[in-house]
Amino acid sequence: MKRRDLLSPAGLGVAGALIACLLLIAAARAHASAVTDTQAAVLAPLKAFAAAFNAGDRNFPSAAFTGDCTTIDEFDPFAWHGSGSIRVWYRETTGGTTRGYRHFLDAHETLTLENARIIRQRGSNAYAVLATRLHYMQSGKPRLQHLDWTVAEVRTSSGWRIAAQAWALLDDAAAQNAAETKVPFHIDRGVIVFQASMNGRGPFDIVFDPGAQGVLTSVAAVPLGLKAGATAKIQSLRIGDIEFRDVPLPVYEGDPADIFKPSPNEPAVAGALGPEILNRFAVRLDYRAQTMTLTPLETFAYAGPGVAVPFTIQSDDIPLIAATVDGVSGIFQYDVRARPGLYLFEPFLQRSGLAQRYPSTFDGVATLTVARKTLANVATRVGPPRTGAIAGATEAGLLGYGVLSQFTTTIDYRRKVIYFETP
């Protein structure tokens, strides 16, 4: 946990929507089933502490700790042990003095519990390690810390309680890059290409691809001295004013054109990035201005005029949203790497009845409705599903550059929403 400085501030037709909801429910159930009742019980005291802390409650959260809990933290005196010491630590964590408590409230500190790295339990004892984020304001600017919270617990007559805890500060890199950055890009045959620097070299041309794990090609690997076929840890990846630290990326052994073949007279690409960006930042794509704006998810709050469209994700990382073709609802891939405006999967055409409405040589549909906006005479291609049997059974097709470029879209992976604005 961060040290409290007492002298300064601390730190959104019907069938498509129904399918989307069912996908969300299925994902939630699958996740929930992965957490056993025992694990949920072990996590309960951690959640009790986070709830009290985030509410700014100065009353000691007795549902979280034993009375003699031992603590190791990053601020002086670094170790608290013995009867009642946990109460002293909690008081200092929430500001200590009355004046310090006011600073604590002004800092709007929020602790977010992320994934449990380890949960082990035997008898009346348990051990857990959780990834956490601490977001706060300092001198009017948002900051962020990543910490691992390690706890040892005992089961009491009142439930599980934390008997020992240690807070390990992992980095402040995201906190130092909390402001948003705007990055120019160019469109090459419908694909977004932007520039990034790595380990002080570059800039390199990078493809934005939400549907695939990031990868580097020889264009970057050779000047950086990276081994083909291995996974490299990029110490510094800079996009605009934002820097990523220690980013693992596989190095592709083959031709860079296998990743993306640029137009003639354009340089070969150094790689592709997608989830590596979207898991950290809300991404606003303005096709007219050809800019990509990155805002840290921890500080992002959408305030524009766009229509909020919820999305789900299956195994290929491509967002799936609801849209309507000639009055027939379906689930479509939001695919910024696809060149056609609208690509319809053949199984959807058959089961929807649209195949009887159009001749086999048709090249456009009458209407496509996305985010309450209806586009007329949309250029369309038809073919097999691009992501296998699952897509053929559940998805209608994909929305590509020709459609998406008529909007300014903002992708928020944290809330699973894409905001569509009409320029």
C-alpha positions as CSV (number, residue, x, y, z in Angstrom):
1,M,0.0,0.0,0.0
2,K,1.1,3.6,-0.6
3,R,2.5,5.7,2.2
4,R,0.2,8.4,3.5
5,D,1.8,11.8,3.4
6,L,0.1,13.9,6.1
7,L,1.3,17.2,4.6
8,S,0.1,16.8,1.0
9,P,-2.8,15.1,-0.9
10,A,-2.1,11.4,-1.4
11,G,-2.1,9.6,-2.7
12,L,-25.4,-0.1,-23.5
13,G,-33.0,-5.5,-32.6
14,V,-34.2,-7.6,-29.7
15,A,-32.9,-11.0,-30.8
16,G,-29.3,-9.6,-31.2
17,A,-29.5,-8.1,-27.8
18,L,-30.8,-11.3,-26.3
19,I,-28.0,-13.3,-27.8
20,A,-25.5,-10.8,-26.4
21,C,-27.0,-11.1,-23.0
22,L,-27.0,-14.9,-23.1
23,L,-23.3,-14.8,-24.0
24,L,-22.6,-12.5,-21.1
25,I,-24.5,-14.7,-18.7
26,A,-22.7,-17.8,-20.0
27,A,-19.3,-16.2,-19.5
28,A,-20.3,-15.0,-16.0
29,R,-21.5,-18.5,-15.0
30,A,-18.3,-20.1,-16.4
31,H,-16.2,-17.7,-14.3
32,A,-18.3,-18.2,-11.2
33,S,-18.0,-22.0,-11.5
34,A,-14.3,-21.7,-11.4
35,V,-14.4,-20.3,-7.9
36,T,-15.2,-22.9,-5.2
37,D,-17.2,-22.1,-2.1
38,T,-14.0,-22.4,-0.1
39,Q,-12.1,-20.0,-2.3
40,A,-15.0,-17.5,-2.0
41,A,-14.9,-17.8,1.7
42,V,-11.1,-17.3,1.8
43,L,-11.6,-14.2,-0.4
44,A,-14.3,-12.8,1.8
45,P,-12.1,-11.0,4.4
46,L,-10.0,-9.4,1.6
47,K,-13.2,-8.0,0.1
48,A,-14.3,-6.8,3.5
49,F,-11.2,-4.8,3.9
50,A,-11.4,-3.4,0.3
51,A,-15.0,-2.3,0.9
52,A,-14.1,-0.5,4.2
53,F,-11.1,1.1,2.6
54,N,-12.9,2.3,-0.5
55,A,-15.8,3.7,1.6
56,G,-13.3,5.7,3.7
57,D,-14.5,3.9,6.8
58,R,-12.2,4.7,9.8
59,N,-13.8,2.0,11.9
60,F,-11.6,-1.0,12.0
61,P,-12.9,-3.8,9.7
62,S,-13.0,-6.6,12.2
63,A,-14.5,-8.9,9.6
64,A,-11.2,-8.9,7.8
65,F,-8.4,-9.3,10.3
66,T,-7.5,-11.1,13.5
67,G,-6.6,-8.9,16.4
68,D,-2.9,-9.7,16.2
69,C,-2.5,-9.7,12.4
70,T,1.1,-9.1,11.3
71,T,1.6,-6.6,8.5
72,I,4.5,-5.7,6.2
73,D,4.0,-2.6,4.1
74,E,6.0,0.0,2.2
75,F,5.7,2.9,4.6
76,D,7.5,3.4,7.9
77,P,7.8,1.5,10.2
78,F,7.4,-1.2,7.5
79,A,6.4,-3.9,10.0
80,W,3.5,-4.1,12.4
81,H,3.2,-7.1,14.8
82,G,1.7,-7.9,18.1
83,S,-1.8,-7.5,19.6
84,G,-3.6,-4.4,18.3
85,S,-0.9,-3.5,15.8
86,I,-3.3,-4.2,12.9
87,R,-5.5,-1.4,14.2
88,V,-2.6,1.0,14.2
89,W,-1.7,0.0,10.6
90,Y,-5.3,0.5,9.5
91,R,-5.5,3.9,11.2
92,E,-2.3,5.0,9.4
93,T,-3.5,3.6,6.1
94,T,-6.5,5.8,6.3
95,G,-4.5,8.9,7.1
96,G,-3.7,8.7,10.8
97,T,-4.6,12.1,12.2
98,T,-7.8,14.0,11.5
99,R,-5.9,16.2,9.1
100,G,-4.4,13.1,7.4
101,Y,-7.9,11.5,7.1
102,R,-9.1,14.6,5.2
103,H,-6.1,14.2,2.8
104,F,-7.0,10.5,2.4
105,L,-10.6,11.4,1.5
106,D,-9.4,14.2,-0.9
107,A,-7.2,11.6,-2.7
108,H,-10.2,9.5,-3.6
109,E,-8.2,6.3,-3.1
110,T,-9.7,3.2,-4.6
111,L,-8.4,-0.4,-4.2
112,T,-9.4,-2.8,-6.9
113,L,-9.0,-6.6,-6.3
114,E,-8.1,-8.2,-9.6
115,N,-7.3,-11.9,-10.2
116,A,-6.2,-14.3,-7.5
117,R,-2.8,-15.5,-8.5
118,I,-2.8,-18.3,-5.8
119,I,-5.4,-19.6,-3.4
120,R,-4.4,-22.6,-1.2
121,Q,-6.3,-24.0,1.8
122,R,-5.6,-26.9,4.1
123,G,-7.8,-27.4,7.1
124,S,-8.1,-24.2,9.1
125,N,-5.3,-22.4,7.3
126,A,-5.2,-20.7,3.9
127,Y,-2.8,-18.7,1.7
128,A,-3.7,-16.3,-1.1
129,V,-1.9,-13.9,-3.4
130,L,-4.1,-11.3,-5.2
131,A,-3.1,-8.8,-7.9
132,T,-4.5,-5.4,-6.9
133,R,-4.6,-1.8,-8.2
134,L,-4.6,1.3,-6.1
135,H,-5.9,4.4,-7.9
136,Y,-5.6,7.8,-6.3
137,M,-5.2,11.5,-6.9
138,Q,-2.1,13.5,-6.0
139,S,-1.7,17.2,-6.6
140,G,-4.8,17.0,-8.8
141,K,-3.4,14.3,-11.1
142,P,-4.5,10.6,-11.2
143,R,-1.9,8.0,-10.2
144,L,-1.9,4.3,-10.1
145,Q,0.0,1.6,-8.3
146,H,0.1,-2.2,-9.0
147,L,0.5,-4.3,-5.9
148,D,0.5,-8.0,-5.0
149,W,-1.4,-8.6,-1.7
150,T,-0.2,-11.8,0.0
151,V,-2.2,-13.1,3.0
152,A,-2.2,-16.0,5.4
153,E,-5.6,-16.7,6.9
154,V,-7.0,-18.7,9.8
155,R,-10.6,-20.0,10.0
156,T,-12.3,-18.8,13.2
157,S,-15.8,-19.3,14.6
158,S,-16.8,-16.1,12.8
159,G,-15.2,-17.1,9.5
160,W,-11.9,-16.7,7.7
161,R,-9.7,-13.9,9.0
162,I,-6.3,-12.5,7.8
163,A,-3.6,-13.4,10.3
164,A,-0.7,-12.0,8.3
165,Q,-0.4,-9.8,5.2
166,A,2.3,-8.3,3.0
167,W,1.9,-5.6,0.4
168,A,4.4,-5.7,-2.5
169,L,4.6,-2.6,-4.7
170,L,5.3,-3.9,-8.2
171,D,5.5,-0.7,-10.2
172,D,4.5,2.9,-10.6
173,A,4.9,2.9,-14.4
174,A,1.2,3.3,-15.2
175,A,0.9,6.0,-12.5
176,Q,3.6,8.0,-14.2
177,N,1.8,7.7,-17.5
178,A,-1.7,8.4,-16.3
179,A,-2.5,11.1,-18.8
180,E,-4.1,10.2,-22.1
181,T,-2.1,10.3,-25.3
182,K,-3.2,10.9,-28.9
183,V,-1.3,9.0,-31.6
184,P,-1.6,9.5,-35.4
185,F,-2.2,6.5,-37.6
186,H,-2.6,5.9,-41.3
187,I,-5.0,3.5,-43.1
188,D,-3.4,0.9,-45.4
189,R,-6.2,-0.9,-47.3
190,G,-8.5,-0.6,-44.3
191,V,-6.0,-1.5,-41.7
192,I,-4.8,0.9,-38.9
193,V,-1.0,1.3,-38.8
194,F,0.6,3.4,-36.1
195,Q,4.1,3.9,-34.8
196,A,5.8,2.8,-31.6
197,S,9.3,2.8,-30.2
198,M,10.9,-0.1,-28.4
199,N,13.9,0.0,-26.1
200,G,14.8,3.4,-27.5
201,R,14.8,2.2,-31.1
202,G,12.4,3.2,-33.9
203,P,9.8,4.4,-34.5
204,F,8.4,1.2,-36.1
205,D,5.2,0.7,-38.0
206,I,2.8,-1.4,-36.0
207,V,-0.6,-2.9,-37.0
208,F,-3.5,-2.4,-34.6
209,D,-5.2,-5.8,-34.3
210,P,-7.5,-6.5,-31.3
211,G,-8.2,-10.0,-32.5
212,A,-4.7,-11.4,-32.0
213,Q,-1.9,-11.6,-29.5
214,G,0.8,-9.1,-30.1
215,V,3.8,-10.1,-32.2
216,L,7.1,-8.7,-33.5
217,T,8.6,-9.3,-36.9
218,S,12.2,-9.3,-38.1
219,V,11.8,-5.5,-38.8
220,A,12.0,-4.9,-35.1
221,A,13.8,-8.1,-34.0
222,V,17.0,-7.5,-36.0
223,P,17.8,-3.9,-34.7
224,L,16.8,-4.9,-31.2
225,G,18.9,-8.0,-31.2
226,L,16.0,-10.3,-30.5
227,K,15.9,-14.1,-31.2
228,A,13.4,-15.3,-33.8
229,G,11.0,-17.9,-32.5
230,A,11.4,-16.8,-28.9
231,T,9.4,-14.6,-26.7
232,A,11.1,-11.3,-26.0
233,K,10.5,-9.0,-23.0
234,I,10.5,-5.5,-24.3
235,Q,11.8,-3.3,-21.5
236,S,10.3,-0.1,-22.9
237,L,7.5,0.1,-25.4
238,R,6.5,3.7,-26.1
239,I,3.3,4.7,-27.9
240,G,2.9,8.5,-28.0
241,D,3.5,9.8,-24.5
242,I,2.7,6.5,-22.8
243,E,5.3,3.9,-22.0
244,F,4.8,0.2,-21.3
245,R,7.4,-1.7,-19.2
246,D,8.5,-5.3,-19.5
247,V,6.1,-6.4,-22.3
248,P,6.4,-10.0,-23.4
249,L,6.0,-10.4,-27.2
250,P,6.7,-13.4,-29.4
251,V,9.1,-12.9,-32.3
252,Y,7.7,-14.3,-35.6
253,E,10.2,-16.3,-37.6
254,G,8.7,-15.9,-41.0
255,D,8.1,-13.1,-43.5
256,P,6.7,-9.9,-42.0
257,A,4.2,-9.9,-44.8
258,D,2.5,-12.9,-43.2
259,I,1.5,-10.6,-40.4
260,F,0.4,-7.8,-42.7
261,K,1.4,-7.1,-46.4
262,P,1.5,-3.4,-46.8
263,S,0.8,-1.5,-50.0
264,P,3.6,-1.0,-52.5
265,N,6.2,1.6,-51.4
266,E,5.1,1.2,-47.8
267,P,7.6,-0.3,-45.3
268,A,7.2,-3.8,-43.9
269,V,5.6,-3.8,-40.5
270,A,7.5,-4.4,-37.3
271,G,4.6,-6.3,-35.7
272,A,1.0,-6.1,-34.4
273,L,-0.5,-5.1,-31.0
274,G,-4.1,-5.3,-29.8
275,P,-5.0,-6.9,-26.4
276,E,-1.7,-5.5,-25.0
277,I,-3.2,-2.0,-25.5
278,L,-6.8,-2.7,-24.9
279,N,-6.3,-4.5,-21.6
280,R,-4.7,-1.3,-20.3
281,F,-6.3,1.6,-22.1
282,A,-9.7,2.8,-23.5
283,V,-9.0,3.3,-27.2
284,R,-10.7,6.0,-29.2
285,L,-10.4,5.6,-33.0
286,D,-11.2,8.7,-35.0
287,Y,-11.0,7.7,-38.7
288,R,-11.5,11.2,-40.0
289,A,-8.7,12.7,-38.0
290,Q,-6.7,9.5,-38.2
291,T,-5.8,9.5,-34.5
292,M,-5.9,6.9,-31.8
293,T,-6.4,8.2,-28.3
294,L,-5.3,6.0,-25.4
295,T,-6.7,6.7,-21.9
296,P,-5.8,4.5,-18.9
297,L,-8.8,2.3,-18.0
298,E,-8.4,3.1,-14.3
299,T,-9.1,6.8,-15.0
300,F,-11.3,6.5,-18.1
301,A,-14.9,7.8,-17.9
302,Y,-16.8,8.3,-21.1
303,A,-18.6,11.7,-21.4
304,G,-19.3,12.0,-25.1
305,P,-22.5,11.8,-27.1
306,G,-22.0,8.3,-28.4
307,V,-24.3,5.3,-28.1
308,A,-23.0,2.7,-25.7
309,V,-23.0,-0.8,-27.3
310,P,-22.1,-3.8,-25.0
311,F,-19.9,-6.4,-26.3
312,T,-18.7,-9.9,-25.5
313,I,-15.5,-11.7,-26.3
314,Q,-15.0,-15.4,-27.1
315,S,-11.7,-17.2,-27.7
316,D,-10.3,-14.9,-30.4
317,D,-10.4,-11.6,-28.5
318,I,-12.6,-9.9,-31.2
319,P,-15.4,-7.9,-29.6
320,L,-18.9,-9.2,-30.6
321,I,-21.8,-6.7,-30.9
322,A,-25.4,-6.7,-31.9
323,A,-26.5,-5.3,-35.3
324,T,-29.4,-5.6,-37.7
325,V,-29.2,-6.4,-41.5
326,D,-32.5,-5.7,-43.3
327,G,-34.4,-6.1,-40.1
328,V,-32.7,-9.3,-39.1
329,S,-30.7,-9.2,-35.9
330,G,-27.4,-10.9,-35.4
331,I,-24.1,-10.9,-33.6
332,F,-21.2,-9.3,-35.5
333,Q,-17.5,-9.1,-35.0
334,Y,-16.1,-5.6,-34.5
335,D,-13.1,-6.1,-36.7
336,V,-10.8,-3.1,-37.4
337,R,-8.5,-5.4,-39.5
338,A,-11.3,-6.4,-42.0
339,R,-11.2,-4.5,-45.3
340,P,-14.9,-4.9,-46.4
341,G,-17.6,-2.8,-44.9
342,L,-19.8,-5.8,-44.1
343,Y,-18.9,-9.5,-44.4
344,L,-21.8,-11.9,-43.9
345,F,-21.2,-15.5,-42.9
346,E,-23.0,-18.0,-45.2
347,P,-24.7,-20.0,-42.4
348,F,-26.3,-16.7,-41.1
349,L,-27.6,-16.0,-44.6
350,Q,-29.3,-19.4,-44.8
351,R,-30.8,-19.5,-41.3
352,S,-32.0,-15.9,-41.4
353,G,-33.8,-16.2,-44.8
354,L,-31.7,-13.5,-46.3
355,A,-30.2,-15.9,-48.9
356,Q,-33.7,-16.1,-50.5
357,R,-33.9,-12.4,-50.6
358,Y,-30.7,-11.8,-52.6
359,P,-29.2,-13.4,-55.7
360,S,-25.9,-15.2,-55.3
361,T,-24.0,-12.4,-57.0
362,F,-25.3,-9.6,-54.7
363,D,-22.7,-7.1,-53.5
364,G,-24.6,-5.0,-50.9
365,V,-27.5,-5.1,-48.4
366,A,-30.3,-2.5,-48.3
367,T,-29.8,-1.5,-44.7
368,L,-27.4,-2.1,-41.8
369,T,-28.3,-0.8,-38.3
370,V,-25.5,-0.3,-35.8
371,A,-25.7,1.7,-32.6
372,R,-29.2,3.1,-33.6
373,K,-27.7,4.4,-36.9
374,T,-29.0,2.9,-40.2
375,L,-26.7,2.8,-43.1
376,A,-28.2,2.3,-46.6
377,N,-26.8,0.2,-49.5
378,V,-23.8,-1.2,-47.6
379,A,-21.1,-2.8,-49.6
380,T,-21.2,-6.5,-48.6
381,R,-19.1,-9.6,-49.2
382,V,-20.3,-13.2,-48.4
383,G,-18.2,-16.2,-47.4
384,P,-17.5,-18.8,-44.8
385,P,-17.0,-17.9,-41.2
386,R,-13.5,-16.7,-40.5
387,T,-13.1,-18.1,-37.0
388,G,-14.4,-21.7,-37.4
389,A,-17.4,-23.7,-36.3
390,I,-18.3,-21.6,-33.3
391,A,-18.5,-18.4,-35.4
392,G,-20.7,-20.2,-38.0
393,A,-23.1,-21.3,-35.3
394,T,-23.4,-18.1,-33.4
395,E,-22.2,-15.2,-35.4
396,A,-23.7,-13.4,-38.4
397,G,-20.6,-11.8,-39.8
398,L,-18.2,-9.0,-39.2
399,L,-18.1,-5.2,-39.5
400,G,-15.0,-3.9,-41.1
401,Y,-13.4,-0.7,-42.2
402,G,-16.1,0.4,-44.6
403,V,-18.7,0.5,-41.8
404,L,-16.5,1.3,-38.8
405,S,-14.9,4.3,-40.5
406,Q,-18.3,6.0,-40.6
407,F,-18.2,6.3,-36.8
408,T,-15.7,7.4,-34.2
409,T,-15.6,4.5,-31.7
410,T,-14.2,4.2,-28.2
411,I,-13.4,0.7,-26.9
412,D,-13.6,0.1,-23.2
413,Y,-12.5,-3.4,-22.3
414,R,-12.9,-2.9,-18.6
415,R,-16.7,-2.3,-18.9
416,K,-17.1,-4.3,-22.2
417,V,-18.7,-1.4,-24.0
418,I,-17.9,0.3,-27.4
419,Y,-19.2,3.9,-27.7
420,F,-20.3,4.8,-31.3
421,E,-20.3,8.4,-32.3
422,T,-21.5,9.8,-35.6
423,P,-19.1,12.5,-36.8
